């Protein structure tokens, strides 16, 4: 079920263009509009799921699809030596759009450390 004021729901249903890289019955993948790395892909479920904190065991096939599709696309985009996956969850996790999404980041340069001590 789409949430009408959710930008990612609108991208999934095709009412907002996003330069889609991939689409199937469960997920949509596209380039991030504000990339943080040379390769920055977002993979989202077509159905509205607000965050990783709201998933349950029924979402396991969807979660597997999100990761498998993103990994394949990252490699196809040139990240054969590796990439980073990020799922920001909730306010403290710095989630900005409350529709589950997985970031796949990479490129020719080494990414900076995840967390600074």
N, C-alpha and C positions, 0 to 999 in steps of 0.2 A: 504494500500500500504506500503510495507516494504522499509525502507531506508537501502541500502546495507552496509553503514558504521556504522549503529546503532547497538550496542551490544544487546539491548533489542529486536529489530526486529529480529535479528539472533537467539536469544533464543526462541522467539515466533514461528519462522518457523522451529525450531529444528536443525539448523546447528551448534549451540553451545550448548553443554549439560549443564543442570542447575539443575538436580535433582528435576524435577517438582513435586509439591504436588497436583496440580489441573490444568485442562485445559478444556475449552469448546470452543464454537464458537466465543466468544468475548474476553476472558481473559486467562492469564496463571499466575500461582502462583508458587513460588519457594523460597527456603531458600536463604537469603542474603549471598554472598560469604565472607563478612567481618561483621559478626554479632555484633551489638552493645548491645545485650541483649541475654539471653538464648534462647528466641524465637524471631526470626527476619525474617519475611516473606515479600517478595515483591509480589505485585499483579500488573500486567501490562495489558494494552489492547493489543490484537494481532495486531490491526491496529496502525500505527504510528500516535501518537498524541504527539506533542513536549512538551507540559506542560499544567498545569491546566489553565494557562492564555490564552490558545488557544482554549478552549472548548466553545461550544455554546449550545443552548437548544436541538439541535439534539443529543448531547452526554449524555443527562440525563439517558437513559437506561444503557449505558455503565458505567457511574459513580455509579449508583446504584448497578450494578453487581460487580464492583471493591470492594465496601464497604461490600456488603453482603457476597461475597466469602471470603474476608479477615477476617471478623468477625467470620465466621464459622470455618475457618482453625485455627485461633488463639485459639478459645475455644477447638478445637480438639487437639491442641498441648499443652494444659494444662493451658491456660490463662483464667480459669473460673472466677477468681476474678477481671479480667479487663486486659486491654492492652492499648497501645498508638498507635494512627494512625498519620502518618506524611506524608505530601505531600510538598516536597521542590519545590518551583516554581521560576524559573529564577535565574539570577546571585545573586541578593541580598538575595533570599530565599535559597541560597546554593545548587541549583540543580546541580548535577554532570553529570547525563546522561539525555540528552534532549529527553526523551521518557517518557511520563506520567507514574508515578509509585507511588503506595501507600505502605508505610512501615507499618507493624504491628509488634509492639515490646511488649514483656512481659516476664514473667517468675515468678519463685517463690518469688523473692525479689521485694520490692517496687522500682519502677523506680525513678530516681532523679527528682527534679522539672524541668518543661519544660524550664523556663527561670530564669536566676539568676538576681536579682534586684541590 
